[in-house]
Amino acid sequence: FRSGTGTDRTLAVARCASLAVAPDFAIERDLAATIPLLLLFEMPVAAFFRDHDPAALLGGPVDLGLIAGNEGPAGLLRDFALLEPHLRPGGTVVLDLGGGAGAAEDALALGARLCAHRPGLEISALATPPSVLLVARLPEPGALARADATPGGG
């Protein structure tokens, strides 16, 4: 699953069923040659989730999501909350905060907000110039119960 900017840069590396949502697309490559199923929805992300079920379209829960932050950290958090119910347990979402001044601080604040939104979320931050990325992984089923049963809580 890919949302945010409508460029084909990240879709070009996909080799599995893929779904992308953006207000507009700028596709410059023949992606159909390497992606077995490619679904493009040219619409706002919130409208997509209101009208469509990505798991039904892809034939199962989403394994990997990539959300680009055109609307800043608040937009990333909103899009994560929309995507999360469609992720498989243990699924991963990469949130692209872009670059520039304040991106690292935004990543730290967004990571804290994501953890408050979803207890048990594993968060990693990566500086990958020109962007700062947050990688959020959902817990596997029972992971929180196992951590709670561990002496010291995990």
C-alpha positions in Angstrom: 0.0 0.0 0.0 1.4 3.4 -0.9 -0.2 6.8 -0.2 0.9 10.4 -0.5 2.8 11.7 -3.5 1.8 10.2 -6.9 5.3 9.6 -8.3 6.4 6.2 -9.4 9.8 6.3 -7.6 8.8 3.9 -4.8 6.3 1.8 -6.9 9.2 1.1 -9.3 10.8 -1.3 -6.8 7.6 -3.2 -6.0 7.5 -6.8 -7.1 4.2 -7.8 -5.4 0.5 -6.8 -5.6 0.5 -3.1 -5.0 -2.1 -0.4 -4.3 -1.4 3.3 -4.5 -3.5 6.3 -3.5 -2.7 9.9 -4.4 -4.6 13.0 -5.3 -2.8 12.9 -8.7 -0.2 10.6 -10.3 2.9 11.3 -12.3 3.7 7.8 -13.6 6.7 7.8 -16.0 7.6 4.1 -16.2 5.9 0.9 -17.4 5.2 -0.5 -13.9 2.9 -3.3 -15.2 5.9 -5.3 -16.5 7.2 -5.9 -12.9 4.2 -5.6 -10.6 1.7 -8.6 -10.9 -1.2 -6.5 -9.7 -1.2 -2.7 -9.7 -4.2 -0.7 -8.5 -4.0 3.1 -8.7 -6.7 5.3 -7.0 -6.4 9.0 -7.9 -8.3 10.4 -4.9 -7.6 11.7 -1.4 -6.6 9.0 1.1 -9.5 9.6 3.5 -12.0 9.2 0.6 -10.3 6.0 -0.5 -10.6 4.5 3.0 -14.2 5.7 3.2 -15.1 4.0 -0.1 -12.7 1.0 -0.4 -11.3 -1.9 1.6 -7.6 -2.4 0.6 -7.6 -6.0 2.0 -10.5 -6.9 -0.2 -8.8 -5.3 -3.2 -5.4 -7.0 -2.6 -6.8 -10.4 -1.6 -5.6 -10.1 2.1 -4.3 -7.8 4.7 -1.7 -5.2 3.9 1.9 -6.4 4.7 3.7 -3.1 4.0 2.5 0.4 3.8 4.4 3.6 2.8 2.9 6.9 3.7 4.4 10.1 2.4 3.9 13.2 4.4 2.6 15.9 2.1 0.4 17.2 4.9 3.0 17.0 7.7 3.0 14.9 10.8 -0.7 15.4 11.4 -1.5 14.0 8.0 0.9 11.0 8.5 -0.8 10.2 11.8 -4.3 10.4 10.2 -3.2 8.2 7.3 -1.6 5.7 9.7 -4.8 5.5 11.7 -6.8 4.9 8.5 -4.4 2.2 7.2 -3.8 0.4 10.5 -7.1 -1.7 10.7 -6.2 -3.1 7.3 -2.6 -4.3 8.2 -1.8 -7.9 9.0 -0.5 -8.5 12.6 3.2 -7.8 12.4 2.7 -5.6 9.4 4.9 -2.6 8.8 4.3 1.0 7.8 7.0 3.4 6.7 6.2 7.0 7.2 8.2 9.5 5.1 8.5 12.9 6.9 10.5 14.4 4.1 13.6 16.4 4.8 14.4 19.9 5.8 14.6 21.8 9.1 12.7 20.2 11.9 12.2 16.8 10.2 14.1 14.9 12.9 12.2 16.6 15.7 8.9 15.9 13.9 9.9 12.2 13.7 10.5 12.0 17.4 7.2 13.7 18.2 5.3 11.6 15.7 6.9 8.4 17.0 5.7 9.3 20.5 2.2 10.0 19.2 2.1 6.7 17.3 3.1 4.8 20.4 0.4 6.5 22.4 -2.1 5.7 19.6 -1.1 2.1 19.4 0.6 0.4 22.4 3.1 -2.2 21.5 4.1 -0.6 18.3 7.8 -1.0 17.4 9.2 2.3 16.1 12.5 3.0 14.4 13.7 6.3 12.9 16.0 6.4 9.9 17.8 9.4 8.4 17.9 8.6 4.7 18.8 11.9 3.0 16.9 13.7 1.8 14.2 12.2 4.0 13.6 11.2 7.6 11.7 7.9 7.9 9.8 6.3 10.7 9.3 2.6 10.5 6.3 1.3 12.6 5.7 -2.4 13.0 2.6 -3.8 14.5 3.0 -6.4 17.2 2.4 -10.0 16.4 -0.7 -11.6 18.0 0.0 -12.3 21.6 3.2 -10.2 21.7 1.8 -7.8 24.3 0.6 -10.6 26.5 4.0 -12.3 26.3 5.8 -9.0 27.2 3.4 -8.4 30.1 4.2 -11.9 31.4 8.0 -11.3 31.3 9.6 -10.2 34.6 10.0 -6.4 34.4 7.2 -6.2 31.8 9.2 -6.9 28.7 
